[in-house]
Each structure stands twice: as structure tokens, then as C-alpha cells.
Amino acid sequence: MPHREFSGRYRKYVLFILFLTYVLNFLDRQLMTILLEPIKEEFGASDTAMGFLTGFAFALFYATLGIPVARLADQWSRRNVIGISITIWSAMTALCGVATSFWQLALLRIGVGVGEAGGTPPSHSMIADYFPPEQRSTALSIHATGTQFGVLIGMLGGALIADALGWRMAFIVFGAPGLLLGIVIALTVKEPTREAVPATGSMWADIKSVWRIPGFMLIATAGALTALAGYGLGAWSPSFLIRVHGLSLVEAGLMLGVTGALGGIVGAILGGVLCDRLSARDLRWQLWFPALGAFASAPFMLGFVLWPEAQFWKAGDITIPVAMVFMLFGGVIASFWVGPTYAAIQNLAPDRKRTQASALFLFMFNLIGLGLGPLVIGIASDALTPSLGVNALRYAMAAGLMAVFFGGVLFWRAAPLYKQEMSSRQTPSS
């Protein structure tokens, strides 16, 4: 067991470093969302074009390159792949601040996606080695809260910097820290010992073997559908609050940053801890829990999108739309799936294919979710604008949320397959 090589303190240190890496990964990835309106105005782009820039331009390369990079990490060094990757995506993020045209910015966002392809899958695989199976949902949930801290810092910090110094400086400021963290990873993070297994077969053969693991296909598809709704909503929420509720850029960044981070952090950690306890009683809870989170979050998110824009609360000088209450509680419940799902993938995958399994899951998750979610909503918003005006974005977002229900159904159907596969590994053959 690789986790026995390290003290509890060092394992927590590595989890913290990988958490910081994920914070920067998601911050650099999501910074575009809070800057969407000023970038759109400067370059005179449509909602469809901005949906392409926010989602598909990044996601296509991020998702596709994740699989070969994961194979490299499984056969070489996950630590080194993470260090090189954070250096690339941080440099590309900083360079976004000097783009002089829409297409230059699009190419640099592709560069960010290329770098980030080597971030999350190797991190998941390393965490699975650093922590035993009964602690993985919790550890991976803690790691996953990096996305919420990235949202908080990116939304609020990006809005404040853009308001004071312009949107370009936000990219430069947030790109720089990753260059330093890459050095810290190279010097202080140890690669857990793994059994030396030579590469066998082609990358395609590895992909097929992972895809055929019982339950994997359903889990990956469920995650992708859930992400389609989540990324679509997340990418357009700042614009929604600005256009429909009349908030400023800074107000939208503050509210989405705080509510998104608070809800996501509480939900992810609570979901991981509860799932570890429940799945110890019945392995099906490993995926029942994400299913329940998906079903229960949909009404709250629809409430956020459809609640009347004329209803506000006053908090000093800040005007808070009542709709934000639904965003807060929906964010808690929607985050239940994160750690349990990532842990299920790591539990199902063979040791030397864990990174590739994570990458294949994230290929579906990001290509469909991050790639198509913002783009589809942008297209729908443009199509509905002639008849609905500013409310076009509201109903385009509401339609996108329907994917959450189908994701929940697939999580539920995958639960018995997961239990059967995991139980078969624990039962000696006769």
C-alpha cells in the first residue's frame, strides 16, 4: 500500500499542495467567465462567440490531450507531469492579458487548455496512492474544494482587478503564482512507489479496457450530463446577473464568488464525509449519493434562474437578489457528487491505469460539460433574443439545467454495477 510510505503529516501536506494546484487550475480556467462582458464589449463578439471562447476553445484541447498526457503520467512521473503542466497553463493565462484580438485570445485559451490537461488526472491518481480506499472520498472531496476557492478568488478578485485596472491585468496577476508553485511541486512532492509494470498494448487498448470496467460508462456519461448543466450555468451566471438583475461587474463577482465558494466547499466536504460513512454500510451509496445530489439540486438552480428580478434584499450599500438564496443552497447540494464520483473512478481503475481512467472520465466531463454547456446556452440565448430580449439568457440557462435529471438517473443505474464489481474483487474465487 503506497500510503504507508508516508507520515500522516506529509500526506496532508501533499494534499494541500495538490489542492493549491487545483485552485489555480480552476481559477485560470474560470477567470474568463467574470471577464466575459468586458471582453465581449471590447472585441464586439456575439454570445455564441463568447460561448465558444469560454467553453469549446478551451475544452476541446483540455479534454482530448488529457488522455495521452495521463498515459505518460502513469508510465513516467505524475509529479513531473503536474509541475510541467502548471507552468504551461500559468504562462498562457498571463499571456491572455496581452492579446490584441478575439482570435489571439482564443489561441491563448487553447494554450491554457493544453497545459491544464496534465493537472487533474495525475492529481487524482496520486491522492488515491496517498490515502487508503476508506478515506478517498473525503480526500478527493477536500481536493475538489479547490474549484470553489478558484471560483471565489477568480470571480471576486478578477472583478475587482478588472474594475480597477482592466480585464487584461486580471489575467496577468492570476497567471504568475502558478510559475512559483510549479517549482515547489518539483522540489517537495514525492512520487509514491508503484510496481514497475511495462507499457503493454496501445493507448487505444488502454482506453477500451477502462471503458469496459462495469459501471464506468454510466458514471462518465452521468458526470458529463451533470457538467453540461453546471458549466453552462456557471459560465453565464455573471452575465445573467448583470443583464437581468442589473448588477455591476464587481457585485456579480462578489455574490457569485461568495455563494459559489461557500456552497461548493460545504457541499463537497459534507458529501465526501457522508459518502465514506454510508458506502461502508452499502457500496451502492458511492453512486446513490451523487444521484440524490443531482436530483435535489435541480429545483434550487431553477429557482435561481427563474426567480423574479424585481425582488431584492438590502445589505448596507449592496443589493442582493433573492435568487441568490437558491444559488447558495443549490450549490451545496450540487457539490455532493464530486468526491464520491472521483473516488469511484479511482476505486474501479487498476493501479497503473488510474490516471488514464480519471482522464477518460474528464474527457467526457469536460468535452460535453465545459465544451458544450456554455456554447449551447450562448447559441440558445442568441436565438431567443429577438423574441425575449434580456430574458433570453434566463430561459436558455433554464433549458440547460434539464441535463441534471438525466445525469442523476445514470448515477443511480451505475450504483449496483459498482457494488457488484467492487464486491467481486474482495471475494476470493472458488
Contacts in CASP RR format, 6 or more apart in sequence:
PFRMAT RR
TARGET T0000
AUTHOR 0000-0000-0000
METHOD contacts of the structure
MODEL  1
MPHREFSGRYRKYVLFILFLTYVLNFLDRQLMTILLEPIKEEFGASDTAM
GFLTGFAFALFYATLGIPVARLADQWSRRNVIGISITIWSAMTALCGVAT
SFWQLALLRIGVGVGEAGGTPPSHSMIADYFPPEQRSTALSIHATGTQFG
VLIGMLGGALIADALGWRMAFIVFGAPGLLLGIVIALTVKEPTREAVPAT
GSMWADIKSVWRIPGFMLIATAGALTALAGYGLGAWSPSFLIRVHGLSLV
EAGLMLGVTGALGGIVGAILGGVLCDRLSARDLRWQLWFPALGAFASAPF
MLGFVLWPEAQFWKAGDITIPVAMVFMLFGGVIASFWVGPTYAAIQNLAP
DRKRTQASALFLFMFNLIGLGLGPLVIGIASDALTPSLGVNALRYAMAAG
LMAVFFGGVLFWRAAPLYKQEMSSRQTPSS
1 132 0 8 1.000
2 129 0 8 1.000
2 130 0 8 1.000
2 192 0 8 1.000
2 193 0 8 1.000
2 194 0 8 1.000
3 11 0 8 1.000
3 129 0 8 1.000
3 130 0 8 1.000
3 131 0 8 1.000
3 132 0 8 1.000
3 192 0 8 1.000
5 192 0 8 1.000
5 193 0 8 1.000
6 14 0 8 1.000
6 130 0 8 1.000
6 190 0 8 1.000
6 192 0 8 1.000
10 190 0 8 1.000
11 130 0 8 1.000
11 131 0 8 1.000
13 188 0 8 1.000
14 126 0 8 1.000
14 130 0 8 1.000
14 189 0 8 1.000
14 190 0 8 1.000
15 127 0 8 1.000
15 130 0 8 1.000
15 131 0 8 1.000
15 139 0 8 1.000
15 142 0 8 1.000
15 143 0 8 1.000
17 181 0 8 1.000
17 184 0 8 1.000
17 185 0 8 1.000
17 188 0 8 1.000
17 189 0 8 1.000
18 82 0 8 1.000
18 123 0 8 1.000
18 126 0 8 1.000
18 127 0 8 1.000
18 143 0 8 1.000
18 189 0 8 1.000
19 142 0 8 1.000
19 143 0 8 1.000
19 145 0 8 1.000
19 146 0 8 1.000
20 181 0 8 1.000
21 82 0 8 1.000
21 86 0 8 1.000
21 119 0 8 1.000
21 123 0 8 1.000
21 181 0 8 1.000
21 185 0 8 1.000
22 120 0 8 1.000
22 123 0 8 1.000
22 143 0 8 1.000
22 144 0 8 1.000
22 146 0 8 1.000
22 147 0 8 1.000
23 146 0 8 1.000
23 149 0 8 1.000
23 150 0 8 1.000
23 153 0 8 1.000
24 86 0 8 1.000
24 90 0 8 1.000
24 150 0 8 1.000
24 174 0 8 1.000
24 175 0 8 1.000
24 177 0 8 1.000
24 178 0 8 1.000
24 181 0 8 1.000
25 86 0 8 1.000
25 89 0 8 1.000
25 116 0 8 1.000
25 119 0 8 1.000
25 120 0 8 1.000
26 146 0 8 1.000
26 147 0 8 1.000
26 149 0 8 1.000
26 150 0 8 1.000
26 151 0 8 1.000
27 149 0 8 1.000
27 150 0 8 1.000
27 151 0 8 1.000
27 153 0 8 1.000
27 154 0 8 1.000
27 174 0 8 1.000
28 89 0 8 1.000
28 90 0 8 1.000
28 93 0 8 1.000
28 112 0 8 1.000
28 116 0 8 1.000
28 174 0 8 1.000
28 175 0 8 1.000
29 58 0 8 1.000
29 112 0 8 1.000
29 113 0 8 1.000
29 116 0 8 1.000
30 150 0 8 1.000
30 151 0 8 1.000
30 154 0 8 1.000
30 155 0 8 1.000
31 93 0 8 1.000
31 154 0 8 1.000
31 158 0 8 1.000
31 170 0 8 1.000
31 171 0 8 1.000
31 174 0 8 1.000
32 39 0 8 1.000
32 53 0 8 1.000
32 54 0 8 1.000
32 58 0 8 1.000
32 109 0 8 1.000
33 54 0 8 1.000
33 155 0 8 1.000
33 234 0 8 1.000
33 235 0 8 1.000
33 236 0 8 1.000
33 237 0 8 1.000
33 238 0 8 1.000
34 154 0 8 1.000
34 155 0 8 1.000
34 158 0 8 1.000
34 159 0 8 1.000
34 162 0 8 1.000
34 238 0 8 1.000
34 249 0 8 1.000
34 252 0 8 1.000
34 253 0 8 1.000
34 256 0 8 1.000
35 158 0 8 1.000
35 162 0 8 1.000
35 167 0 8 1.000
35 170 0 8 1.000
35 171 0 8 1.000
36 50 0 8 1.000
36 54 0 8 1.000
36 235 0 8 1.000
36 238 0 8 1.000
36 239 0 8 1.000
37 238 0 8 1.000
37 239 0 8 1.000
37 242 0 8 1.000
37 249 0 8 1.000
38 162 0 8 1.000
38 166 0 8 1.000
38 167 0 8 1.000
38 249 0 8 1.000
39 45 0 8 1.000
39 50 0 8 1.000
39 53 0 8 1.000
39 105 0 8 1.000
39 167 0 8 1.000
40 47 0 8 1.000
40 49 0 8 1.000
40 50 0 8 1.000
42 167 0 8 1.000
43 101 0 8 1.000
43 102 0 8 1.000
43 105 0 8 1.000
44 102 0 8 1.000
45 53 0 8 1.000
45 102 0 8 1.000
46 382 0 8 1.000
47 378 0 8 1.000
47 379 0 8 1.000
47 381 0 8 1.000
47 382 0 8 1.000
47 385 0 8 1.000
47 393 0 8 1.000
48 375 0 8 1.000
48 378 0 8 1.000
48 379 0 8 1.000
48 382 0 8 1.000
49 102 0 8 1.000
50 378 0 8 1.000
51 235 0 8 1.000
51 374 0 8 1.000
51 375 0 8 1.000
51 377 0 8 1.000
51 378 0 8 1.000
52 106 0 8 1.000
52 375 0 8 1.000
53 102 0 8 1.000
53 105 0 8 1.000
53 106 0 8 1.000
53 109 0 8 1.000
54 235 0 8 1.000
54 374 0 8 1.000
55 231 0 8 1.000
55 235 0 8 1.000
55 370 0 8 1.000
55 371 0 8 1.000
55 373 0 8 1.000
55 374 0 8 1.000
55 375 0 8 1.000
56 371 0 8 1.000
56 372 0 8 1.000
56 374 0 8 1.000
56 375 0 8 1.000
57 106 0 8 1.000
57 109 0 8 1.000
57 110 0 8 1.000
58 109 0 8 1.000
58 110 0 8 1.000
58 112 0 8 1.000
58 113 0 8 1.000
58 370 0 8 1.000
58 371 0 8 1.000
59 113 0 8 1.000
59 366 0 8 1.000
59 367 0 8 1.000
59 369 0 8 1.000
59 370 0 8 1.000
59 371 0 8 1.000
60 110 0 8 1.000
60 367 0 8 1.000
60 371 0 8 1.000
61 110 0 8 1.000
61 111 0 8 1.000
61 113 0 8 1.000
61 114 0 8 1.000
61 117 0 8 1.000
62 112 0 8 1.000
62 113 0 8 1.000
62 114 0 8 1.000
62 115 0 8 1.000
62 116 0 8 1.000
62 117 0 8 1.000
62 366 0 8 1.000
62 370 0 8 1.000
63 117 0 8 1.000
63 362 0 8 1.000
63 363 0 8 1.000
63 364 0 8 1.000
63 365 0 8 1.000
63 366 0 8 1.000
63 367 0 8 1.000
63 370 0 8 1.000
63 371 0 8 1.000
64 117 0 8 1.000
64 363 0 8 1.000
64 367 0 8 1.000
65 113 0 8 1.000
65 114 0 8 1.000
65 115 0 8 1.000
65 117 0 8 1.000
65 118 0 8 1.000
66 117 0 8 1.000
66 118 0 8 1.000
66 121 0 8 1.000
66 359 0 8 1.000
66 362 0 8 1.000
66 363 0 8 1.000
67 203 0 8 1.000
67 207 0 8 1.000
67 356 0 8 1.000
67 359 0 8 1.000
67 360 0 8 1.000
67 363 0 8 1.000
68 203 0 8 1.000
69 81 0 8 1.000
69 85 0 8 1.000
69 117 0 8 1.000
69 118 0 8 1.000
69 121 0 8 1.000
69 359 0 8 1.000
70 118 0 8 1.000
70 121 0 8 1.000
70 122 0 8 1.000
70 355 0 8 1.000
70 356 0 8 1.000
70 358 0 8 1.000
70 359 0 8 1.000
70 360 0 8 1.000
71 199 0 8 1.000
71 203 0 8 1.000
71 206 0 8 1.000
71 355 0 8 1.000
71 356 0 8 1.000
72 81 0 8 1.000
73 81 0 8 1.000
73 118 0 8 1.000
73 121 0 8 1.000
73 122 0 8 1.000
73 125 0 8 1.000
73 355 0 8 1.000
74 125 0 8 1.000
74 352 0 8 1.000
74 353 0 8 1.000
74 354 0 8 1.000
74 355 0 8 1.000
74 356 0 8 1.000
75 199 0 8 1.000
75 352 0 8 1.000
77 191 0 8 1.000
78 122 0 8 1.000
78 123 0 8 1.000
78 125 0 8 1.000
78 126 0 8 1.000
78 191 0 8 1.000
78 355 0 8 1.000
79 122 0 8 1.000
79 126 0 8 1.000
79 185 0 8 1.000
79 186 0 8 1.000
79 189 0 8 1.000
79 190 0 8 1.000
79 191 0 8 1.000
80 186 0 8 1.000
80 191 0 8 1.000
81 118 0 8 1.000
81 119 0 8 1.000
81 122 0 8 1.000
82 118 0 8 1.000
82 119 0 8 1.000
82 122 0 8 1.000
82 123 0 8 1.000
82 126 0 8 1.000
82 182 0 8 1.000
82 185 0 8 1.000
82 189 0 8 1.000
83 182 0 8 1.000
83 185 0 8 1.000
83 186 0 8 1.000
85 115 0 8 1.000
85 116 0 8 1.000
85 117 0 8 1.000
85 118 0 8 1.000
85 119 0 8 1.000
86 115 0 8 1.000
86 119 0 8 1.000
86 178 0 8 1.000
86 181 0 8 1.000
86 182 0 8 1.000
86 185 0 8 1.000
87 178 0 8 1.000
87 179 0 8 1.000
87 182 0 8 1.000
88 111 0 8 1.000
88 114 0 8 1.000
88 115 0 8 1.000
89 111 0 8 1.000
89 112 0 8 1.000
89 113 0 8 1.000
89 114 0 8 1.000
89 115 0 8 1.000
89 116 0 8 1.000
90 175 0 8 1.000
90 176 0 8 1.000
90 177 0 8 1.000
90 178 0 8 1.000
90 179 0 8 1.000
90 181 0 8 1.000
91 175 0 8 1.000
91 179 0 8 1.000
92 108 0 8 1.000
92 109 0 8 1.000
92 111 0 8 1.000
92 112 0 8 1.000
92 113 0 8 1.000
92 114 0 8 1.000
92 115 0 8 1.000
93 112 0 8 1.000
93 171 0 8 1.000
93 174 0 8 1.000
93 175 0 8 1.000
94 171 0 8 1.000
94 172 0 8 1.000
94 175 0 8 1.000
94 176 0 8 1.000
95 108 0 8 1.000
95 171 0 8 1.000
96 105 0 8 1.000
96 108 0 8 1.000
96 109 0 8 1.000
96 112 0 8 1.000
96 168 0 8 1.000
96 171 0 8 1.000
97 167 0 8 1.000
97 168 0 8 1.000
97 169 0 8 1.000
97 170 0 8 1.000
97 171 0 8 1.000
97 172 0 8 1.000
98 168 0 8 1.000
98 172 0 8 1.000
99 105 0 8 1.000
99 108 0 8 1.000
99 168 0 8 1.000
120 358 0 8 1.000
120 362 0 8 1.000
121 355 0 8 1.000
121 356 0 8 1.000
121 358 0 8 1.000
121 359 0 8 1.000
121 362 0 8 1.000
122 355 0 8 1.000
123 143 0 8 1.000
124 140 0 8 1.000
124 143 0 8 1.000
124 342 0 8 1.000
124 345 0 8 1.000
124 346 0 8 1.000
124 354 0 8 1.000
124 355 0 8 1.000
124 358 0 8 1.000
125 346 0 8 1.000
125 354 0 8 1.000
125 355 0 8 1.000
125 358 0 8 1.000
126 191 0 8 1.000
126 192 0 8 1.000
127 136 0 8 1.000
127 139 0 8 1.000
127 140 0 8 1.000
127 143 0 8 1.000
127 346 0 8 1.000
128 136 0 8 1.000
128 140 0 8 1.000
128 346 0 8 1.000
128 354 0 8 1.000
129 192 0 8 1.000
129 194 0 8 1.000
130 139 0 8 1.000
130 192 0 8 1.000
131 139 0 8 1.000
133 347 0 8 1.000
134 276 0 8 1.000
134 280 0 8 1.000
135 276 0 8 1.000
136 276 0 8 1.000
136 343 0 8 1.000
136 346 0 8 1.000
136 347 0 8 1.000
137 271 0 8 1.000
137 272 0 8 1.000
137 273 0 8 1.000
137 275 0 8 1.000
137 276 0 8 1.000
137 279 0 8 1.000
137 286 0 8 1.000
137 339 0 8 1.000
137 340 0 8 1.000
137 343 0 8 1.000
138 269 0 8 1.000
138 272 0 8 1.000
138 273 0 8 1.000
138 276 0 8 1.000
140 272 0 8 1.000
140 338 0 8 1.000
140 339 0 8 1.000
140 342 0 8 1.000
140 343 0 8 1.000
140 346 0 8 1.000
141 268 0 8 1.000
141 269 0 8 1.000
141 271 0 8 1.000
141 272 0 8 1.000
141 273 0 8 1.000
141 338 0 8 1.000
141 339 0 8 1.000
141 340 0 8 1.000
142 268 0 8 1.000
142 269 0 8 1.000
144 268 0 8 1.000
144 335 0 8 1.000
144 338 0 8 1.000
144 339 0 8 1.000
144 342 0 8 1.000
145 264 0 8 1.000
145 265 0 8 1.000
145 268 0 8 1.000
145 269 0 8 1.000
147 264 0 8 1.000
147 338 0 8 1.000
148 260 0 8 1.000
148 261 0 8 1.000
148 262 0 8 1.000
148 263 0 8 1.000
148 264 0 8 1.000
148 265 0 8 1.000
148 268 0 8 1.000
148 335 0 8 1.000
149 261 0 8 1.000
149 265 0 8 1.000
150 261 0 8 1.000
151 256 0 8 1.000
151 257 0 8 1.000
151 260 0 8 1.000
151 261 0 8 1.000
152 257 0 8 1.000
152 258 0 8 1.000
152 260 0 8 1.000
152 261 0 8 1.000
153 174 0 8 1.000
154 174 0 8 1.000
154 257 0 8 1.000
155 238 0 8 1.000
155 252 0 8 1.000
155 253 0 8 1.000
155 254 0 8 1.000
155 256 0 8 1.000
155 257 0 8 1.000
156 253 0 8 1.000
156 254 0 8 1.000
156 257 0 8 1.000
156 258 0 8 1.000
157 170 0 8 1.000
157 253 0 8 1.000
158 170 0 8 1.000
158 174 0 8 1.000
158 253 0 8 1.000
159 249 0 8 1.000
159 250 0 8 1.000
159 252 0 8 1.000
159 253 0 8 1.000
159 254 0 8 1.000
160 250 0 8 1.000
161 169 0 8 1.000
161 170 0 8 1.000
161 173 0 8 1.000
162 169 0 8 1.000
162 170 0 8 1.000
162 249 0 8 1.000
163 249 0 8 1.000
163 250 0 8 1.000
194 351 0 8 1.000
194 352 0 8 1.000
195 351 0 8 1.000
195 352 0 8 1.000
197 351 0 8 1.000
197 352 0 8 1.000
206 353 0 8 1.000
206 356 0 8 1.000
207 356 0 8 1.000
207 360 0 8 1.000
209 353 0 8 1.000
210 216 0 8 1.000
210 349 0 8 1.000
210 353 0 8 1.000
210 356 0 8 1.000
210 357 0 8 1.000
210 360 0 8 1.000
211 217 0 8 1.000
211 360 0 8 1.000
213 348 0 8 1.000
213 349 0 8 1.000
213 357 0 8 1.000
213 421 0 8 1.000
214 348 0 8 1.000
214 417 0 8 1.000
214 418 0 8 1.000
214 420 0 8 1.000
214 421 0 8 1.000
215 348 0 8 1.000
215 414 0 8 1.000
215 417 0 8 1.000
215 418 0 8 1.000
215 421 0 8 1.000
216 345 0 8 1.000
216 348 0 8 1.000
216 357 0 8 1.000
216 360 0 8 1.000
216 361 0 8 1.000
218 410 0 8 1.000
218 411 0 8 1.000
218 413 0 8 1.000
218 414 0 8 1.000
218 417 0 8 1.000
219 287 0 8 1.000
219 341 0 8 1.000
219 344 0 8 1.000
219 345 0 8 1.000
219 361 0 8 1.000
219 410 0 8 1.000
219 411 0 8 1.000
219 414 0 8 1.000
219 418 0 8 1.000
220 360 0 8 1.000
220 361 0 8 1.000
220 364 0 8 1.000
220 365 0 8 1.000
221 364 0 8 1.000
221 407 0 8 1.000
221 410 0 8 1.000
222 290 0 8 1.000
222 291 0 8 1.000
222 294 0 8 1.000
222 341 0 8 1.000
222 407 0 8 1.000
222 408 0 8 1.000
222 409 0 8 1.000
222 410 0 8 1.000
222 411 0 8 1.000
222 414 0 8 1.000
223 337 0 8 1.000
223 341 0 8 1.000
223 361 0 8 1.000
223 364 0 8 1.000
223 365 0 8 1.000
223 407 0 8 1.000
223 410 0 8 1.000
223 411 0 8 1.000
224 364 0 8 1.000
224 365 0 8 1.000
224 367 0 8 1.000
224 368 0 8 1.000
224 369 0 8 1.000
225 368 0 8 1.000
225 403 0 8 1.000
225 404 0 8 1.000
225 406 0 8 1.000
225 407 0 8 1.000
225 408 0 8 1.000
225 410 0 8 1.000
226 290 0 8 1.000
226 294 0 8 1.000
226 337 0 8 1.000
226 403 0 8 1.000
226 404 0 8 1.000
226 407 0 8 1.000
226 408 0 8 1.000
227 365 0 8 1.000
227 366 0 8 1.000
227 368 0 8 1.000
227 369 0 8 1.000
227 370 0 8 1.000
227 373 0 8 1.000
228 368 0 8 1.000
228 369 0 8 1.000
228 372 0 8 1.000
228 373 0 8 1.000
228 376 0 8 1.000
228 400 0 8 1.000
228 403 0 8 1.000
229 301 0 8 1.000
229 373 0 8 1.000
229 400 0 8 1.000
229 401 0 8 1.000
229 402 0 8 1.000
229 403 0 8 1.000
229 404 0 8 1.000
230 334 0 8 1.000
230 369 0 8 1.000
230 373 0 8 1.000
230 401 0 8 1.000
230 404 0 8 1.000
231 369 0 8 1.000
231 370 0 8 1.000
231 371 0 8 1.000
231 373 0 8 1.000
231 374 0 8 1.000
232 369 0 8 1.000
232 373 0 8 1.000
232 374 0 8 1.000
232 376 0 8 1.000
232 377 0 8 1.000
232 397 0 8 1.000
232 400 0 8 1.000
233 301 0 8 1.000
233 305 0 8 1.000
233 397 0 8 1.000
233 400 0 8 1.000
233 401 0 8 1.000
234 256 0 8 1.000
235 373 0 8 1.000
235 374 0 8 1.000
235 377 0 8 1.000
236 374 0 8 1.000
236 377 0 8 1.000
236 378 0 8 1.000
236 381 0 8 1.000
236 393 0 8 1.000
236 396 0 8 1.000
236 397 0 8 1.000
237 252 0 8 1.000
237 256 0 8 1.000
237 327 0 8 1.000
237 397 0 8 1.000
238 249 0 8 1.000
238 252 0 8 1.000
238 253 0 8 1.000
238 256 0 8 1.000
239 393 0 8 1.000
240 305 0 8 1.000
240 393 0 8 1.000
240 394 0 8 1.000
240 397 0 8 1.000
241 247 0 8 1.000
241 251 0 8 1.000
241 252 0 8 1.000
241 255 0 8 1.000
241 256 0 8 1.000
241 321 0 8 1.000
242 248 0 8 1.000
242 249 0 8 1.000
242 252 0 8 1.000
243 390 0 8 1.000
243 393 0 8 1.000
244 309 0 8 1.000
244 390 0 8 1.000
244 391 0 8 1.000
244 393 0 8 1.000
244 394 0 8 1.000
245 309 0 8 1.000
245 321 0 8 1.000
245 323 0 8 1.000
246 309 0 8 1.000
247 255 0 8 1.000
247 319 0 8 1.000
247 321 0 8 1.000
251 318 0 8 1.000
251 319 0 8 1.000
254 318 0 8 1.000
255 320 0 8 1.000
255 321 0 8 1.000
255 324 0 8 1.000
256 327 0 8 1.000
259 324 0 8 1.000
259 327 0 8 1.000
259 328 0 8 1.000
259 331 0 8 1.000
260 327 0 8 1.000
260 328 0 8 1.000
260 331 0 8 1.000
262 328 0 8 1.000
263 328 0 8 1.000
263 329 0 8 1.000
263 330 0 8 1.000
263 331 0 8 1.000
263 332 0 8 1.000
263 335 0 8 1.000
264 331 0 8 1.000
264 332 0 8 1.000
264 334 0 8 1.000
264 335 0 8 1.000
265 335 0 8 1.000
266 332 0 8 1.000
266 335 0 8 1.000
267 331 0 8 1.000
267 332 0 8 1.000
267 333 0 8 1.000
267 335 0 8 1.000
267 336 0 8 1.000
268 335 0 8 1.000
268 336 0 8 1.000
268 338 0 8 1.000
268 339 0 8 1.000
270 332 0 8 1.000
270 336 0 8 1.000
271 289 0 8 1.000
271 335 0 8 1.000
271 336 0 8 1.000
271 338 0 8 1.000
271 339 0 8 1.000
271 340 0 8 1.000
272 336 0 8 1.000
272 339 0 8 1.000
272 340 0 8 1.000
272 343 0 8 1.000
274 289 0 8 1.000
274 336 0 8 1.000
275 285 0 8 1.000
275 286 0 8 1.000
275 289 0 8 1.000
275 336 0 8 1.000
275 339 0 8 1.000
275 340 0 8 1.000
275 343 0 8 1.000
278 285 0 8 1.000
278 288 0 8 1.000
278 289 0 8 1.000
279 285 0 8 1.000
279 286 0 8 1.000
279 289 0 8 1.000
279 340 0 8 1.000
282 419 0 8 1.000
283 418 0 8 1.000
283 419 0 8 1.000
283 422 0 8 1.000
283 423 0 8 1.000
284 415 0 8 1.000
284 416 0 8 1.000
284 418 0 8 1.000
284 419 0 8 1.000
285 415 0 8 1.000
286 340 0 8 1.000
286 343 0 8 1.000
286 344 0 8 1.000
286 347 0 8 1.000
286 415 0 8 1.000
286 418 0 8 1.000
286 419 0 8 1.000
287 340 0 8 1.000
287 341 0 8 1.000
287 344 0 8 1.000
287 411 0 8 1.000
287 412 0 8 1.000
287 414 0 8 1.000
287 415 0 8 1.000
287 418 0 8 1.000
288 411 0 8 1.000
288 412 0 8 1.000
288 415 0 8 1.000
289 336 0 8 1.000
289 337 0 8 1.000
289 340 0 8 1.000
290 336 0 8 1.000
290 337 0 8 1.000
290 340 0 8 1.000
290 341 0 8 1.000
290 408 0 8 1.000
290 411 0 8 1.000
291 337 0 8 1.000
291 407 0 8 1.000
291 408 0 8 1.000
291 409 0 8 1.000
291 411 0 8 1.000
291 412 0 8 1.000
291 415 0 8 1.000
292 336 0 8 1.000
293 333 0 8 1.000
293 334 0 8 1.000
293 336 0 8 1.000
293 337 0 8 1.000
293 408 0 8 1.000
294 334 0 8 1.000
294 337 0 8 1.000
294 404 0 8 1.000
294 405 0 8 1.000
294 407 0 8 1.000
294 408 0 8 1.000
294 411 0 8 1.000
295 404 0 8 1.000
295 405 0 8 1.000
295 408 0 8 1.000
296 333 0 8 1.000
297 330 0 8 1.000
297 331 0 8 1.000
297 333 0 8 1.000
297 334 0 8 1.000
297 336 0 8 1.000
297 404 0 8 1.000
298 401 0 8 1.000
298 404 0 8 1.000
298 405 0 8 1.000
300 326 0 8 1.000
300 327 0 8 1.000
300 329 0 8 1.000
300 330 0 8 1.000
300 331 0 8 1.000
300 333 0 8 1.000
300 334 0 8 1.000
301 326 0 8 1.000
301 327 0 8 1.000
301 330 0 8 1.000
301 331 0 8 1.000
301 334 0 8 1.000
301 401 0 8 1.000
301 404 0 8 1.000
302 326 0 8 1.000
302 398 0 8 1.000
302 401 0 8 1.000
303 323 0 8 1.000
303 326 0 8 1.000
304 323 0 8 1.000
304 324 0 8 1.000
304 326 0 8 1.000
304 327 0 8 1.000
304 330 0 8 1.000
305 323 0 8 1.000
305 394 0 8 1.000
305 397 0 8 1.000
305 398 0 8 1.000
305 401 0 8 1.000
306 394 0 8 1.000
306 398 0 8 1.000
307 321 0 8 1.000
307 322 0 8 1.000
307 323 0 8 1.000
307 326 0 8 1.000
309 321 0 8 1.000
309 323 0 8 1.000
311 321 0 8 1.000
311 322 0 8 1.000
311 323 0 8 1.000
312 319 0 8 1.000
312 320 0 8 1.000
312 321 0 8 1.000
312 322 0 8 1.000
313 319 0 8 1.000
313 320 0 8 1.000
313 321 0 8 1.000
313 322 0 8 1.000
314 320 0 8 1.000
334 404 0 8 1.000
337 411 0 8 1.000
341 411 0 8 1.000
342 358 0 8 1.000
342 361 0 8 1.000
344 418 0 8 1.000
345 357 0 8 1.000
345 358 0 8 1.000
345 361 0 8 1.000
346 354 0 8 1.000
346 357 0 8 1.000
346 358 0 8 1.000
347 422 0 8 1.000
348 357 0 8 1.000
348 418 0 8 1.000
348 421 0 8 1.000
348 422 0 8 1.000
349 356 0 8 1.000
349 357 0 8 1.000
349 358 0 8 1.000
373 400 0 8 1.000
376 400 0 8 1.000
377 393 0 8 1.000
377 396 0 8 1.000
377 397 0 8 1.000
377 400 0 8 1.000
378 393 0 8 1.000
378 396 0 8 1.000
380 392 0 8 1.000
380 395 0 8 1.000
380 396 0 8 1.000
380 399 0 8 1.000
380 400 0 8 1.000
381 392 0 8 1.000
381 393 0 8 1.000
381 396 0 8 1.000
382 392 0 8 1.000
383 392 0 8 1.000
384 392 0 8 1.000
384 395 0 8 1.000
384 396 0 8 1.000
385 392 0 8 1.000
388 394 0 8 1.000
388 395 0 8 1.000
END
